Amino acid sequence: MSHPYDYDLIILGGGPAGVTAAQRARELDASVLLIDRGPLGGACTNDGCVPTRFLAHAARLIRNAAEYADYGLAGAAPAVDIAMVMEQARAMVERIHEKKDIKGFLTSIGAHVFENAGSTAFVDPHTVSSSGTGRLSAAKFMICAGGRARRLPIDGTELALTHSDVWMMSRLPQRLLVAGAAATGCQIASVFAAFGSQVTLVDTAPRIVPTEDIDLSTEVARAFTSHGIELLMETSLTAISETAGGVQRVSMLSGGKGFEGDFDAVIAAVGWVGNVDSLGLDIAGVDVDRGYIKVDERLQTSAPHIWAAGDITGRMMLVQCANEDGRVAVENALTGSERASGHAIVPHGSFTDPEYGSVGLTEADARSRIGDVVVATVPYHDLDRAVIDGRPDGFVKMIVDRSTRRIVGAHVVGQQSVEIVQVAAAAMQANATVDHLAHLEFAYPTFTSVIGLAARKVMTALGIPEEAEWERSAI
């Protein structure tokens, strides 16, 4: 491309959206510079999904050890050295960095990369500057600078940890309060309960994971309570103070009544805001709304030469969505295409205990939008594999449009839920009917075969009997 600038495209941010965009830009033969203020990989790799999944696996190993006797085994329960666990979590992050070698790969395909470049900002609409790069210009830009944990808007908010602080813990808190009962907060609560902390989970919402199907939320809450996690719903934190002994005294409000509790640590998981503050977006002509960059369906900002993707847009803040948006945005920026960013079918979940996974519409949304739907729920104790593995708690819930027999939603609680729900998502993406899943010969004994059981239960509800079922329970 011929123009008076240093690059065809400069990308700000080296997380999933930015790295994917850089790869796609090179496939389109554009000259590309990717700049990250810190290490490549984004929040998910460095202090989000990767180390959190590591902690979830450690928690699962503890719970597995409690089942030794059921399988004729003998052994001592694991002892938790939280400092060692966190050290190993950080080591795993480095292993993932070495495995991916993002900078080496991008350099090998002809992209230019600056990591740990410090704060980068626009100095005019086509030029950015940082201490690591100096002034550099481009015909077009993509902003993929990610986000950060939202702080509690209360006195003493600085006393609360965020997920970014967890990795430096050296002592296991005996009493832990987790503020925020969405996916991140629930994962933290589940992990620390397994480690041995007395966990209290607080949220202003009426139920945990409030955006998920209500049956899923209810089942996860039941399991959390059985694990000793205290749930305080419709409760807000009003202040945090530190006592003479270093204990966090938390003031709370519920039903118009105030009360206090003492905790050894408070972790806030109350949302995510875009890293928009220091980018000089006003100089570039990029509009911001409520802490996120405003984009249209093509992911173009208010500045016609600038696009944005990933968490900084405040849309679907998931790695899989950031990857897709990175592709969409860069193709629109460099080819003039009019691709819209969708995210209609996005399988997702959380590595709590029990795990949960979802895709598509909740039952309430399906009945509101579609009307006539068929809903089938199959308990995990119908699965031979779940009984064999000592994981009989949970269910799959499948929601089908009666008129088209298309799957419009699936919600799973239990072992391997996040893996299982992707089978339903693949069927939805392929526009398959429930008939296809009902007659798919799933391997036995597997957790995934619960999808087939649910599909056959839907078929029976549709008046097409599928009652000759091998995997079933007498309960």
N, C-alpha and C positions, 0 to 999 in steps of 0.2 A: 504494500500500500504506500502511495506516495503522499507525503505531507511533511510539514516542517517540524514535526515533533520527534522526541527521542524514541518513542514506542507507539505501536498501534494501540496497545492496551496496557494499562497499569491496573493491577489488582491489589487492593488493600485488604490483607487478611489471608492467613495461610491455614484456615480450617478446612472442613470438607467442601464447602461451597467454593472457596477460593482456589483450592488445589484442583478440584474437578474442572473449574472454569479455565485454569491455566492449561491443563491437558487438552481440553477441547479447543482452546484458542490456537494451540500449536498444530492440532490436526487441521485447523482451518488456515494454517500458514501465516498467522499473524505474529508480529514481534511482540513479546510479552515480558513484562516485569511483574513479579509478585513480591510484595513487601509485607513483612509481619513485624509488629512492634516487639514480639517476644519469640519463643520457639514455635516452629511449625507444628501443625496438628490440631490447633484450636482447643477450646475448652474441653471438648469431649475426650480427646486423647490425653491431655495433660492433667486435668483434675476433675473430669466428669465421668463419662461412660466407662472408660477403660479401668481406672482405679476403683470405681464404684462396683463394677462387675467383679473385680478381684475380691473386694470385701464380701460381696454376696456369696462368692464361692467359698471363701473361708468360713462364713457363717453356716453354709450348707454342710461343710465337713464336720463342724461341731455337732450339728443336729443329726448327721448320719451316725456319728459315734455313739449317740444315745440309743441307737437301734442294734448295736452289736449283739446283745443277748438274743434278740429275735431271730438271728441268723446263725446261732451256735458259736458266736465269737466272744472272745474275752479281751478286754483291753481298757486301759485307763482313759478317762475323758480328757480331751485336749485342754491344756491351760492356755489362756490368752495373754500373750505379752503384746500389748497394744503398740508399743514403740517398734517392736520387731515386725508386727503386721504392717504397720504404715511404711516401714523401711522397705519391706518386700513389695508393697503396692507401688511405691515410687520406682523400685527396680523393674517392675513389670511395665511401667510406662516407658522406661528406657528401652526395654526389649521390643516393645511395639514400635518405638521410633526406629530402632535398628532394623527391624523387619521391613518396615515400609520405606525407609531411606527416602523420604519425600524430596529433600533438596537434591540428592544425587539423581533421582529419577527425573525430576523436572529439568535439571541441568542437562541430562543426557538427551532430552528431546528438544533442546534448544531454548528453553525458557531461562530468563535471568531471575535469580532469587536473592533477596536480602532478608535474612531473619535476624532477630534481636536488633532491629534497626531503631528502636525507640519510638517515641511518639511521632506520627506522620500526619501532616495536615496540608490542606490546599492553601496555596499562597496566591493563586489566581485560578480561574475555572479550568485551566488545562495543565496546571503545574502543582506538584506536591513537593514537600521538603521534609527531611528528617535528619537527625544527627548522623545516622548511619549511611544515608544515601546522598545527601545534599539535595539540590534542586533537579527534578526530572519531570519531563513533560510527556503527554500522550494525547492522541486524538480522542480516545475514549477511556472510560474508567469503569471498573466494577468495585463496589464497596462490599466487602465480606468480612467486616471487622468484628463480628460476633457480639457477644453480650457478657453480662456479669450478674452476679446474684444481687437481687434487690435487698436493701436494708429495711429493717423494721422502722416505721415512722414514729418512734417512741423515744422517750428519755432513756438513756442507757443502751441505745442500740449498738454502740461500739463494743459492748461486753458480750454480745452474741457472736458466735462463730458462723461462718458460711461453709459451703462444701469445699471452698478453696483452702480453708484453714484446717479442715479435718485431718489432712495428711501429715500435719506436723504434731499431732497429739502424742504425748509421751505417757499419759496416764489414762486408764479407762475410767470414765466418770461413773460413780456408783448410782447417782441420780441424774438422768438426762432428760431435758425437755427439748422436744423438736417442734418448732413452730412452722406449720404448713403441712397439710395432709394430702397434697397431690403426689405425683409419682416420686419426685426426689425425696420429699419428707418421709414418705412411706418406706422407701428403700433404706434410708438412714435409720429409721425407727426399728425396722425389721432386723437389720444387721447388728445394731448395738444391743438389742434384746437378746439375740443369740450369743453375743459376746459376754453377756452377764449383767448389763446395766439395767436398772429399773427405769423404764422409758415411759414418759408421758408425751402423747401426741396431741397437739392443740391446733384447731382451725376454726375460723369464723363460719365456715360452711356447715350445713346440717349433717354431712356425712363425709367420710374419707373418699379420696379419688372421685370428687363430685361430678366430673365430666363423663365418667364411665357409666355403663349400664347399672341401674340400681341394684340388680341382683348380684352383679360382680362386686360392687361396693359393699353390699351387706355381707357377702361370704368372706371377703378379705378382712372386714372389721371383726367378724366372728372369730376368725383364726387369730388375728392380732390379740384379741381379748384373751383367748385361750393360751397365748404365749406370755401373758402377763403384762401386755402393753395397755396402759391406761389411755382411754380416748376421751378427750374433752372437746366436743363439738359445739358449734355456735358460741365459741369462747374467743375473746381477743386479749392480746397482751397489751398492757397499758404502760408498763415501765419495767426496767431492769436496774437493779442496784447491786453493789457488791458489799457483803458484810465483812466484818473484821477478819473472819476466818477464810476469806476468799471465796465464799459461797455466793452464788448468784440468787438474789431474792427477786422473784418475778411476781409482779402485780398483774392480775387478770380480771376480766369482767365477763360475766355470763348471766343472762336473764336480768340484767339491770343490777346485779349484785357483784360487788368486788370481793376478791379474796387473794391470798398470797401463797406462794410455794417456794421452797428452797431447793436449789439444784446445784450440782457440781459443774454442770456445763449447759449452755443453751445453744442450740444450732438452729439458725433461721433458714428455712427453705420456702420463702414466700414470694417467689416469682423471679423473673429474669428481665433485665432491661438492656437495651442496645447500647453499644459503646459509641455513642454519637457525640460526646461532649468535646473532644479535643481534635476533631477532624477538620475543622474549618469549613463546615458544610455551608454556612451562610455565604462564605466567599465564593463557593462553587455554585450557589443557587439551588441547593438541595434542601427541600422542605422536610421537617421533622414533626412528628405528631406523637405526643405522649411517650416520648423516649425511644421512638423507632423511626427509621427512614420511611417516608411514604413512597410507595411504588404502585404502578398500575398493574393490570393482569399480565403484562409483558415483562414486569419487573424493572421498568424504566422509571427513573425518578423525575422530579420536576425539572431537572437539568437534562436537556435532550441527549447529551453525550455521556450520561452517567447512569449506570444500572446498579442494582443492589440485590443481594441474595443472602440467604442464611438467617441466623438469629436476629441480625440487625434490622430486619424488616418486621419482626414481631408477628410473623404469620405462623407457619407450622415449625416450631423450634425443635426439630428432630434431625439427626444426621442424614437419614434417608431422604428427607425433604430438601435439606441443604444441597445434597449431591445433585438431585434432579433440578433444583432451581439454578444451580451453577451452570448446568448444561443449557437450560432454557435461556437464561439471561445472556450468556456469551454468544449463543447463536443469534439471538435477536440483535445484539449489539454489533456483531461483525458481519452478518449476512443480510440484515434488514428483514429477517423473517418476522412473522407475527405470532409466534407460538405463545400460548397462554399458560401460565402456571396453574396447575390444577390441584392435586392432592385429594382427589375424591376417594381413592382407595389407599389407605396408609396403615398397614399393620404396625402395631406398637404394643408396648407393655412395660412391665417393671419387674426387676429381679428381686421381688420381695419373697417372703415365705408365708403363704404360698405365692408362687408367681401368678401373674395375670397377663392376659393378652387380649387385644380387641382389634376389630377392623369394621369399618362401615357404621351403620346406624345403630343406636341403642333401640330397645323395644319401644320406649316412649316416643322417640323421634320417628321411628318407622310407622307407628300407628297414626301419628300426627300428619306425616307427609304423604304416606301411601294409603293408609286406611286398612284395607283388608290384607293382613299378613298372617302367616302361620309361624308359630313359635314352638320350637321343640327344645327341651332341656334333658340332657343325659348326665346322670351323676357319674363321677369317676369310679365309684365302687362297682359299676357295671363292667369296667375294664379289667380283664385278667392281669394285665401288666401292672396296673396300679396296685392291685392287691398283692402281687408277687413282690413288688418293690416297696411295699409298706407305705404307699402314698394314695390311699383310697379317698381322700378328701378333695372335693372340687367338682367342677361340672363344665360342660360345654353347652352353650346356648346358641342356637342357630335361628335366624330370622329370615323368612322367605316371603317374597311377594307372591300372593296366591295366584294372581292372573298370569304372571309370566314365569313363575317357578324359578326366578332368579334369586340368588342369595343376596340379601341387602345388608346383613350384619352378622357377626359372629363374636362371641365373648367367651373366654375360657379362663377358669381359675384352677390352678393345680400344677403338678409337675409338668415341666416342659411346655407350659402354656404359650410362651412367646414363639416357640417353634411351631406348635400345632396351629395357631391362628393363621400362620402364613399359608397353610394349605387352603384354607377358606379364601384368603385374599387372592391367591393365584386363580382359583375358580372364578372369583368375582371379576378379576381383571380380564380373564378369557371369556367372560360373558356366558359361562357355563350354567346349566340349570342344576337344580338340586338332584335331578335324576343321575347326572354324571357322577356325582360324589357317592350317591347311594349304591351305585354298581361298580365303583372302583374297588379293586381287590387289594385292600390295605394289608401289609405284612402283619403277621401275628407272632407273638404278642407285642404290641406297640402301643404307646400313648396316642399316636396320631390316628389310630383306628377309631378313636372316639368321634372323629369327624364323620366317618361312615355310619356309625350308630345314630348320630343326630340326623344325618340326611335321610336315613331310612325311616326314622320316627316322623320326620316331616312328610315323607311320602304317604305313610299311613294316615296322617291327619288330612292329607289331600284326597283321601279316598282311594289310594292305590296301595293296598295292603302289602307291607314288607315285614311280616311278623315272624318269618323263619329266621330267627336271630341266634347266632352261636354265642356271642358275648352278651351275657345278661346276668342280672342278679336276682336272687329270690326275695331280696328285701323289698 
